[in-house]
Amino acid sequence: RNWVSQADADDGDPRSTRLSSAEKSEIVELRKKARRIEIENEILKRAAAYFARENILPK
């Protein structure tokens, strides 16, 4: 019965309350991208702080 519900969702049945397989796959990919962006932002914040410190401290 479970696979029937998934098949209905995949076929675009408007009565289905389940996500289609394509939608599930898209969510997985978007979560991966969001995580990668979070990591990249953290790296950029640390790099900016490092270079700001380098420019302020006397040599």
All heavy atoms as a GROMACS GRO file, in nm:
protein
  479
    1ARG      N    1   0.083  -0.120   0.000
    1ARG     CA    2   0.000   0.000   0.000
    1ARG      C    3   0.087   0.126   0.000
    1ARG      O    4   0.054   0.224  -0.062
    1ARG     CB    5  -0.093  -0.004   0.123
    1ARG     CG    6  -0.179   0.117   0.140
    1ARG     CD    7  -0.297   0.112   0.042
    1ARG     NE    8  -0.382   0.228   0.062
    1ARG     CZ    9  -0.409   0.316  -0.032
    1ARG    NH1   10  -0.358   0.303  -0.151
    1ARG    NH2   11  -0.488   0.417  -0.009
    2ASN      N   12   0.199   0.120   0.069
    2ASN     CA   13   0.287   0.235   0.078
    2ASN      C   14   0.343   0.272  -0.059
    2ASN      O   15   0.351   0.390  -0.093
    2ASN     CB   16   0.399   0.205   0.177
    2ASN     CG   17   0.459   0.331   0.235
    2ASN    OD1   18   0.406   0.439   0.218
    2ASN    ND2   19   0.571   0.315   0.302
    3TRP      N   20   0.382   0.173  -0.136
    3TRP     CA   21   0.438   0.201  -0.268
    3TRP      C   22   0.332   0.256  -0.362
    3TRP      O   23   0.363   0.333  -0.453
    3TRP     CB   24   0.508   0.078  -0.328
    3TRP     CG   25   0.416  -0.038  -0.354
    3TRP    CD1   26   0.385  -0.139  -0.268
    3TRP    CD2   27   0.345  -0.065  -0.474
    3TRP    NE1   28   0.298  -0.226  -0.327
    3TRP    CE2   29   0.270  -0.183  -0.454
    3TRP    CE3   30   0.335   0.000  -0.596
    3TRP    CZ2   31   0.188  -0.237  -0.552
    3TRP    CZ3   32   0.253  -0.055  -0.695
    3TRP    CH2   33   0.181  -0.172  -0.672
    4VAL      N   34   0.207   0.219  -0.338
    4VAL     CA   35   0.098   0.271  -0.421
    4VAL      C   36   0.082   0.421  -0.396
    4VAL      O   37   0.067   0.500  -0.489
    4VAL     CB   38  -0.035   0.196  -0.393
    4VAL    CG1   39  -0.151   0.263  -0.466
    4VAL    CG2   40  -0.024   0.050  -0.431
    5SER      N   41   0.089   0.460  -0.269
    5SER     CA   42   0.079   0.602  -0.234
    5SER      C   43   0.194   0.680  -0.297
    5SER      O   44   0.175   0.792  -0.346
    5SER     CB   45   0.081   0.620  -0.083
    5SER     OG   46  -0.030   0.558  -0.024
    6GLN      N   47   0.314   0.623  -0.293
    6GLN     CA   48   0.430   0.690  -0.352
    6GLN      C   49   0.413   0.700  -0.503
    6GLN      O   50   0.446   0.803  -0.563
    6GLN     CB   51   0.560   0.617  -0.317
    6GLN     CG   52   0.684   0.693  -0.361
    6GLN     CD   53   0.698   0.828  -0.292
    6GLN    OE1   54   0.693   0.834  -0.170
    6GLN    NE2   55   0.713   0.932  -0.370
    7ALA      N   56   0.363   0.596  -0.565
    7ALA     CA   57   0.341   0.599  -0.710
    7ALA      C   58   0.238   0.706  -0.746
    7ALA      O   59   0.254   0.778  -0.845
    7ALA     CB   60   0.294   0.462  -0.758
    8ASP      N   61   0.134   0.718  -0.665
    8ASP     CA   62   0.035   0.824  -0.688
    8ASP      C   63   0.100   0.962  -0.679
    8ASP      O   64   0.073   1.050  -0.761
    8ASP     CB   65  -0.081   0.815  -0.588
    8ASP     CG   66  -0.172   0.696  -0.614
    8ASP    OD1   67  -0.167   0.640  -0.725
    8ASP    OD2   68  -0.248   0.659  -0.522
    9ALA      N   69   0.185   0.980  -0.580
    9ALA     CA   70   0.253   1.110  -0.564
    9ALA      C   71   0.345   1.136  -0.682
    9ALA      O   72   0.350   1.248  -0.734
    9ALA     CB   73   0.332   1.111  -0.433
   10ASP      N   74   0.416   1.032  -0.726
   10ASP     CA   75   0.508   1.048  -0.839
   10ASP      C   76   0.433   1.078  -0.969
   10ASP      O   77   0.486   1.145  -1.057
   10ASP     CB   78   0.593   0.922  -0.857
   10ASP     CG   79   0.698   0.907  -0.747
   10ASP    OD1   80   0.723   1.003  -0.674
   10ASP    OD2   81   0.754   0.796  -0.736
   11ASP      N   82   0.311   1.029  -0.978
   11ASP     CA   83   0.230   1.053  -1.098
   11ASP      C   84   0.160   1.189  -1.094
   11ASP      O   85   0.091   1.226  -1.188
   11ASP     CB   86   0.126   0.943  -1.116
   11ASP     CG   87   0.189   0.810  -1.156
   11ASP    OD1   88   0.304   0.812  -1.206
   11ASP    OD2   89   0.124   0.706  -1.138
   12GLY      N   90   0.175   1.261  -0.984
   12GLY     CA   91   0.116   1.395  -0.974
   12GLY      C   92  -0.030   1.395  -0.932
   12GLY      O   93  -0.103   1.490  -0.960
   13ASP      N   94  -0.073   1.289  -0.864
   13ASP     CA   95  -0.212   1.283  -0.816
   13ASP      C   96  -0.236   1.397  -0.717
   13ASP      O   97  -0.170   1.403  -0.613
   13ASP     CB   98  -0.236   1.147  -0.749
   13ASP     CG   99  -0.381   1.126  -0.708
   13ASP    OD1  100  -0.457   1.224  -0.705
   13ASP    OD2  101  -0.418   1.011  -0.678
   14PRO      N  102  -0.327   1.489  -0.746
   14PRO     CA  103  -0.350   1.603  -0.657
   14PRO      C  104  -0.405   1.564  -0.520
   14PRO      O  105  -0.395   1.641  -0.425
   14PRO     CB  106  -0.450   1.689  -0.734
   14PRO     CG  107  -0.512   1.599  -0.834
   14PRO     CD  108  -0.413   1.490  -0.863
   15ARG      N  109  -0.460   1.444  -0.509
   15ARG     CA  110  -0.512   1.398  -0.379
   15ARG      C  111  -0.402   1.346  -0.288
   15ARG      O  112  -0.422   1.328  -0.169
   15ARG     CB  113  -0.617   1.288  -0.401
   15ARG     CG  114  -0.740   1.336  -0.476
   15ARG     CD  115  -0.828   1.221  -0.513
   15ARG     NE  116  -0.751   1.138  -0.608
   15ARG     CZ  117  -0.790   1.020  -0.654
   15ARG    NH1  118  -0.903   0.967  -0.612
   15ARG    NH2  119  -0.718   0.952  -0.739
   16SER      N  120  -0.285   1.323  -0.344
   16SER     CA  121  -0.175   1.269  -0.266
   16SER      C  122  -0.116   1.377  -0.176
   16SER      O  123  -0.094   1.491  -0.218
   16SER     CB  124  -0.065   1.216  -0.359
   16SER     OG  125   0.045   1.171  -0.282
   17THR      N  126  -0.092   1.341  -0.052
   17THR     CA  127  -0.030   1.435   0.043
   17THR      C  128   0.119   1.408   0.057
   17THR      O  129   0.187   1.476   0.132
   17THR     CB  130  -0.097   1.423   0.181
   17THR    OG1  131  -0.085   1.288   0.227
   17THR    CG2  132  -0.242   1.463   0.175
   18ARG      N  133   0.169   1.310  -0.015
   18ARG     CA  134   0.312   1.274  -0.008
   18ARG      C  135   0.391   1.356  -0.109
   18ARG      O  136   0.341   1.402  -0.209
   18ARG     CB  137   0.330   1.126  -0.040
   18ARG     CG  138   0.264   1.034   0.060
   18ARG     CD  139   0.284   0.893   0.016
   18ARG     NE  140   0.427   0.862   0.024
   18ARG     CZ  141   0.476   0.752   0.077
   18ARG    NH1  142   0.396   0.662   0.127
   18ARG    NH2  143   0.605   0.731   0.081
   19LEU      N  144   0.520   1.370  -0.078
   19LEU     CA  145   0.612   1.433  -0.172
   19LEU      C  146   0.646   1.331  -0.280
   19LEU      O  147   0.661   1.212  -0.252
   19LEU     CB  148   0.740   1.476  -0.102
   19LEU     CG  149   0.728   1.586   0.001
   19LEU    CD1  150   0.862   1.606   0.071
   19LEU    CD2  151   0.682   1.715  -0.062
   20SER      N  152   0.662   1.380  -0.402
   20SER     CA  153   0.704   1.289  -0.509
   20SER      C  154   0.852   1.256  -0.489
   20SER      O  155   0.924   1.324  -0.416
   20SER     CB  156   0.683   1.355  -0.645
   20SER     OG  157   0.774   1.462  -0.663
   21SER      N  158   0.896   1.152  -0.556
   21SER     CA  159   1.037   1.113  -0.548
   21SER      C  160   1.127   1.227  -0.596
   21SER      O  161   1.234   1.251  -0.540
   21SER     CB  162   1.063   0.987  -0.630
   21SER     OG  163   0.992   0.878  -0.574
   22ALA      N  164   1.085   1.297  -0.700
   22ALA     CA  165   1.163   1.411  -0.752
   22ALA      C  166   1.171   1.521  -0.647
   22ALA      O  167   1.277   1.583  -0.630
   22ALA     CB  168   1.099   1.463  -0.880
   23GLU      N  169   1.061   1.547  -0.578
   23GLU     CA  170   1.062   1.651  -0.474
   23GLU      C  171   1.153   1.611  -0.357
   23GLU      O  172   1.228   1.694  -0.305
   23GLU     CB  173   0.920   1.676  -0.422
   23GLU     CG  174   0.830   1.745  -0.523
   23GLU     CD  175   0.684   1.745  -0.483
   23GLU    OE1  176   0.636   1.647  -0.421
   23GLU    OE2  177   0.617   1.844  -0.515
   24LYS      N  178   1.148   1.484  -0.320
   24LYS     CA  179   1.236   1.435  -0.212
   24LYS      C  180   1.383   1.451  -0.252
   24LYS      O  181   1.465   1.494  -0.173
   24LYS     CB  182   1.206   1.289  -0.180
   24LYS     CG  183   1.075   1.267  -0.109
   24LYS     CD  184   1.052   1.119  -0.083
   24LYS     CE  185   0.920   1.093  -0.017
   24LYS     NZ  186   0.896   0.950   0.005
   25SER      N  187   1.413   1.414  -0.377
   25SER     CA  188   1.549   1.425  -0.426
   25SER      C  189   1.594   1.571  -0.428
   25SER      O  190   1.707   1.604  -0.390
   25SER     CB  191   1.557   1.365  -0.566
   25SER     OG  192   1.686   1.379  -0.618
   26GLU      N  193   1.505   1.660  -0.469
   26GLU     CA  194   1.537   1.803  -0.472
   26GLU      C  195   1.564   1.856  -0.332
   26GLU      O  196   1.659   1.933  -0.312
   26GLU     CB  197   1.422   1.881  -0.536
   26GLU     CG  198   1.450   2.029  -0.548
   26GLU     CD  199   1.336   2.106  -0.611
   26GLU    OE1  200   1.224   2.052  -0.626
   26GLU    OE2  201   1.360   2.223  -0.647
   27ILE      N  202   1.486   1.814  -0.234
   27ILE     CA  203   1.506   1.858  -0.096
   27ILE      C  204   1.643   1.812  -0.046
   27ILE      O  205   1.716   1.887   0.018
   27ILE     CB  206   1.393   1.807  -0.006
   27ILE    CG1  207   1.265   1.884  -0.037
   27ILE    CG2  208   1.429   1.821   0.142
   27ILE    CD1  209   1.141   1.832   0.032
   28VAL      N  210   1.680   1.688  -0.076
   28VAL     CA  211   1.811   1.636  -0.035
   28VAL      C  212   1.922   1.721  -0.095
   28VAL      O  213   2.016   1.761  -0.026
   28VAL     CB  214   1.826   1.487  -0.076
   28VAL    CG1  215   1.970   1.441  -0.062
   28VAL    CG2  216   1.734   1.400   0.007
   29GLU      N  217   1.912   1.752  -0.224
   29GLU     CA  218   2.014   1.832  -0.291
   29GLU      C  219   2.019   1.973  -0.233
   29GLU      O  220   2.127   2.029  -0.212
   29GLU     CB  221   1.989   1.838  -0.442
   29GLU     CG  222   2.020   1.709  -0.513
   29GLU     CD  223   2.162   1.662  -0.490
   29GLU    OE1  224   2.256   1.742  -0.505
   29GLU    OE2  225   2.180   1.544  -0.456
   30LEU      N  226   1.903   2.033  -0.207
   30LEU     CA  227   1.900   2.169  -0.151
   30LEU      C  228   1.959   2.173  -0.010
   30LEU      O  229   2.029   2.269   0.024
   30LEU     CB  230   1.757   2.222  -0.150
   30LEU     CG  231   1.698   2.254  -0.287
   30LEU    CD1  232   1.549   2.286  -0.275
   30LEU    CD2  233   1.773   2.368  -0.353
   31ARG      N  234   1.936   2.069   0.067
   31ARG     CA  235   1.996   2.063   0.202
   31ARG      C  236   2.147   2.052   0.193
   31ARG      O  237   2.220   2.113   0.272
   31ARG     CB  238   1.937   1.946   0.281
   31ARG     CG  239   1.796   1.973   0.328
   31ARG     CD  240   1.740   1.858   0.407
   31ARG     NE  241   1.607   1.891   0.456
   31ARG     CZ  242   1.517   1.802   0.493
   31ARG    NH1  243   1.547   1.674   0.489
   31ARG    NH2  244   1.399   1.841   0.536
   32LYS      N  245   2.197   1.973   0.096
   32LYS     CA  246   2.342   1.962   0.078
   32LYS      C  247   2.402   2.097   0.039
   32LYS      O  248   2.506   2.137   0.090
   32LYS     CB  249   2.375   1.860  -0.032
   32LYS     CG  250   2.356   1.716   0.010
   32LYS     CD  251   2.390   1.624  -0.106
   32LYS     CE  252   2.360   1.480  -0.074
   32LYS     NZ  253   2.388   1.390  -0.189
   33LYS      N  254   2.334   2.167  -0.053
   33LYS     CA  255   2.383   2.297  -0.096
   33LYS      C  256   2.381   2.398   0.019
   33LYS      O  257   2.474   2.476   0.034
   33LYS     CB  258   2.299   2.350  -0.213
   33LYS     CG  259   2.325   2.280  -0.343
   33LYS     CD  260   2.239   2.335  -0.454
   33LYS     CE  261   2.261   2.258  -0.583
   33LYS     NZ  262   2.178   2.309  -0.693
   34ALA      N  263   2.274   2.394   0.098
   34ALA     CA  264   2.264   2.486   0.211
   34ALA      C  265   2.376   2.461   0.310
   34ALA      O  266   2.438   2.556   0.362
   34ALA     CB  267   2.127   2.471   0.279
   35ARG      N  268   2.406   2.336   0.337
   35ARG     CA  269   2.515   2.302   0.430
   35ARG      C  270   2.649   2.350   0.375
   35ARG      O  271   2.730   2.405   0.448
   35ARG     CB  272   2.516   2.150   0.454
   35ARG     CG  273   2.622   2.106   0.551
   35ARG     CD  274   2.592   2.155   0.692
   35ARG     NE  275   2.701   2.117   0.780
   35ARG     CZ  276   2.762   2.200   0.863
   35ARG    NH1  277   2.721   2.323   0.876
   35ARG    NH2  278   2.861   2.157   0.937
   36ARG      N  279   2.672   2.327   0.244
   36ARG     CA  280   2.796   2.372   0.183
   36ARG      C  281   2.810   2.524   0.192
   36ARG      O  282   2.916   2.576   0.225
   36ARG     CB  283   2.803   2.328   0.037
   36ARG     CG  284   2.940   2.352  -0.025
   36ARG     CD  285   2.943   2.334  -0.175
   36ARG     NE  286   2.884   2.452  -0.237
   36ARG     CZ  287   2.781   2.451  -0.320
   36ARG    NH1  288   2.723   2.339  -0.354
   36ARG    NH2  289   2.734   2.564  -0.371
   37ILE      N  290   2.702   2.595   0.170
   37ILE     CA  291   2.704   2.741   0.178
   37ILE      C  292   2.732   2.786   0.321
   37ILE      O  293   2.808   2.882   0.342
   37ILE     CB  294   2.573   2.800   0.125
   37ILE    CG1  295   2.567   2.781  -0.028
   37ILE    CG2  296   2.557   2.947   0.162
   37ILE    CD1  297   2.432   2.812  -0.089
   38GLU      N  298   2.673   2.719   0.419
   38GLU     CA  299   2.700   2.752   0.560
   38GLU      C  300   2.848   2.736   0.592
   38GLU      O  301   2.908   2.820   0.658
   38GLU     CB  302   2.616   2.664   0.652
   38GLU     CG  303   2.469   2.697   0.653
   38GLU     CD  304   2.385   2.596   0.730
   38GLU    OE1  305   2.442   2.498   0.785
   38GLU    OE2  306   2.263   2.614   0.735
   39ILE      N  307   2.907   2.627   0.544
   39ILE     CA  308   3.050   2.602   0.568
   39ILE      C  309   3.134   2.708   0.499
   39ILE      O  310   3.229   2.762   0.558
   39ILE     CB  311   3.088   2.459   0.521
   39ILE    CG1  312   3.022   2.355   0.611
   39ILE    CG2  313   3.240   2.441   0.517
   39ILE    CD1  314   3.031   2.214   0.560
   40GLU      N  315   3.100   2.739   0.373
   40GLU     CA  316   3.175   2.841   0.300
   40GLU      C  317   3.166   2.977   0.370
   40GLU      O  318   3.266   3.050   0.378
   40GLU     CB  319   3.125   2.851   0.156
   40GLU     CG  320   3.161   2.731   0.072
   40GLU     CD  321   3.095   2.732  -0.065
   40GLU    OE1  322   3.012   2.821  -0.092
   40GLU    OE2  323   3.126   2.642  -0.145
   41ASN      N  324   3.049   3.012   0.418
   41ASN     CA  325   3.032   3.139   0.489
   41ASN      C  326   3.116   3.143   0.616
   41ASN      O  327   3.175   3.247   0.648
   41ASN     CB  328   2.885   3.165   0.522
   41ASN     CG  329   2.806   3.214   0.402
   41ASN    OD1  330   2.863   3.263   0.306
   41ASN    ND2  331   2.675   3.201   0.410
   42GLU      N  332   3.122   3.032   0.686
   42GLU     CA  333   3.203   3.028   0.809
   42GLU      C  334   3.351   3.047   0.775
   42GLU      O  335   3.423   3.119   0.844
   42GLU     CB  336   3.182   2.895   0.881
   42GLU     CG  337   3.253   2.885   1.013
   42GLU     CD  338   3.212   2.990   1.114
   42GLU    OE1  339   3.095   3.033   1.114
   42GLU    OE2  340   3.299   3.033   1.194
   43ILE      N  341   3.396   2.983   0.667
   43ILE     CA  342   3.535   3.000   0.624
   43ILE      C  343   3.562   3.145   0.588
   43ILE      O  344   3.665   3.202   0.627
   43ILE     CB  345   3.566   2.906   0.505
   43ILE    CG1  346   3.566   2.760   0.551
   43ILE    CG2  347   3.699   2.942   0.439
   43ILE    CD1  348   3.566   2.659   0.439
   44LEU      N  349   3.470   3.207   0.515
   44LEU     CA  350   3.488   3.348   0.476
   44LEU      C  351   3.489   3.440   0.597
   44LEU      O  352   3.568   3.536   0.601
   44LEU     CB  353   3.379   3.389   0.378
   44LEU     CG  354   3.389   3.326   0.238
   44LEU    CD1  355   3.264   3.358   0.157
   44LEU    CD2  356   3.513   3.374   0.167
   45LYS      N  357   3.405   3.413   0.695
   45LYS     CA  358   3.405   3.494   0.818
   45LYS      C  359   3.539   3.484   0.889
   45LYS      O  360   3.595   3.585   0.933
   45LYS     CB  361   3.295   3.448   0.914
   45LYS     CG  362   3.156   3.488   0.875
   45LYS     CD  363   3.058   3.435   0.978
   45LYS     CE  364   2.916   3.445   0.930
   45LYS     NZ  365   2.822   3.384   1.027
   46ARG      N  366   3.590   3.364   0.899
   46ARG     CA  367   3.719   3.344   0.966
   46ARG      C  368   3.833   3.411   0.889
   46ARG      O  369   3.923   3.471   0.948
   46ARG     CB  370   3.748   3.196   0.986
   46ARG     CG  371   3.656   3.132   1.088
   46ARG     CD  372   3.683   2.985   1.102
   46ARG     NE  373   3.585   2.924   1.191
   46ARG     CZ  374   3.606   2.813   1.258
   46ARG    NH1  375   3.721   2.749   1.247
   46ARG    NH2  376   3.512   2.764   1.336
   47ALA      N  377   3.829   3.400   0.757
   47ALA     CA  378   3.933   3.463   0.675
   47ALA      C  379   3.926   3.615   0.688
   47ALA      O  380   4.030   3.681   0.701
   47ALA     CB  381   3.916   3.422   0.529
   48ALA      N  382   3.806   3.671   0.687
   48ALA     CA  383   3.790   3.816   0.701
   48ALA      C  384   3.841   3.862   0.837
   48ALA      O  385   3.911   3.965   0.846
   48ALA     CB  386   3.643   3.855   0.684
   49ALA      N  387   3.811   3.787   0.942
   49ALA     CA  388   3.859   3.822   1.076
   49ALA      C  389   4.011   3.814   1.081
   49ALA      O  390   4.077   3.902   1.139
   49ALA     CB  391   3.797   3.731   1.180
   50TYR      N  392   4.068   3.714   1.018
   50TYR     CA  393   4.214   3.698   1.017
   50TYR      C  394   4.281   3.816   0.946
   50TYR      O  395   4.374   3.876   0.998
   50TYR     CB  396   4.251   3.566   0.947
   50TYR     CG  397   4.400   3.550   0.926
   50TYR    CD1  398   4.482   3.510   1.029
   50TYR    CD2  399   4.457   3.578   0.802
   50TYR    CE1  400   4.619   3.497   1.011
   50TYR    CE2  401   4.594   3.565   0.782
   50TYR     CZ  402   4.674   3.525   0.887
   50TYR     OH  403   4.808   3.513   0.868
   51PHE      N  404   4.231   3.849   0.828
   51PHE     CA  405   4.292   3.958   0.753
   51PHE      C  406   4.268   4.093   0.819
   51PHE      O  407   4.352   4.182   0.812
   51PHE     CB  408   4.245   3.957   0.608
   51PHE     CG  409   4.306   3.846   0.529
   51PHE    CD1  410   4.227   3.743   0.478
   51PHE    CD2  411   4.443   3.840   0.508
   51PHE    CE1  412   4.284   3.640   0.406
   51PHE    CE2  413   4.500   3.737   0.435
   51PHE     CZ  414   4.421   3.636   0.384
   52ALA      N  415   4.154   4.110   0.884
   52ALA     CA  416   4.128   4.235   0.956
   52ALA      C  417   4.229   4.249   1.070
   52ALA      O  418   4.282   4.357   1.095
   52ALA     CB  419   3.985   4.236   1.009
   53ARG      N  420   4.256   4.141   1.139
   53ARG     CA  421   4.353   4.141   1.248
   53ARG      C  422   4.493   4.171   1.196
   53ARG      O  423   4.569   4.246   1.257
   53ARG     CB  424   4.349   4.004   1.318
   53ARG     CG  425   4.361   4.011   1.466
   53ARG     CD  426   4.350   3.876   1.537
   53ARG     NE  427   4.382   3.758   1.459
   53ARG     CZ  428   4.293   3.668   1.418
   53ARG    NH1  429   4.167   3.683   1.448
   53ARG    NH2  430   4.331   3.563   1.350
   54GLU      N  431   4.528   4.114   1.082
   54GLU     CA  432   4.660   4.135   1.024
   54GLU      C  433   4.682   4.282   0.986
   54GLU      O  434   4.792   4.334   0.997
   54GLU     CB  435   4.678   4.048   0.899
   54GLU     CG  436   4.698   3.903   0.929
   54GLU     CD  437   4.829   3.874   1.001
   54GLU    OE1  438   4.932   3.924   0.956
   54GLU    OE2  439   4.825   3.801   1.101
   55ASN      N  440   4.578   4.349   0.941
   55ASN     CA  441   4.590   4.488   0.899
   55ASN      C  442   4.592   4.586   1.016
   55ASN      O  443   4.638   4.698   1.001
   55ASN     CB  444   4.476   4.526   0.805
   55ASN     CG  445   4.492   4.461   0.670
   55ASN    OD1  446   4.603   4.434   0.627
   55ASN    ND2  447   4.382   4.435   0.602
   56ILE      N  448   4.544   4.545   1.132
   56ILE     CA  449   4.534   4.634   1.248
   56ILE      C  450   4.659   4.626   1.336
   56ILE      O  451   4.710   4.726   1.382
   56ILE     CB  452   4.409   4.604   1.331
   56ILE    CG1  453   4.284   4.640   1.249
   56ILE    CG2  454   4.410   4.679   1.463
   56ILE    CD1  455   4.154   4.600   1.314
   57LEU      N  456   4.708   4.506   1.358
   57LEU     CA  457   4.821   4.488   1.448
   57LEU      C  458   4.950   4.543   1.388
   57LEU      O  459   4.973   4.530   1.267
   57LEU     CB  460   4.839   4.339   1.481
   57LEU     CG  461   4.725   4.274   1.560
   57LEU    CD1  462   4.753   4.125   1.575
   57LEU    CD2  463   4.708   4.339   1.695
   58PRO      N  464   5.034   4.604   1.473
   58PRO     CA  465   5.161   4.655   1.422
   58PRO      C  466   5.251   4.539   1.379
   58PRO      O  467   5.247   4.430   1.437
   58PRO     CB  468   5.220   4.730   1.540
   58PRO     CG  469   5.150   4.677   1.660
   58PRO     CD  470   5.016   4.629   1.614
   59LYS      N  471   5.337   4.568   1.283
   59LYS     CA  472   5.427   4.464   1.232
   59LYS      C  473   5.561   4.472   1.296
   59LYS      O  474   5.609   4.564   1.346
   59LYS     CB  475   5.440   4.476   1.081
   59LYS     CG  476   5.309   4.446   1.014
   59LYS     CD  477   5.322   4.456   0.863
   59LYS     CE  478   5.187   4.422   0.801
   59LYS     NZ  479   5.188   4.420   0.661
   0.00000   0.00000   0.00000
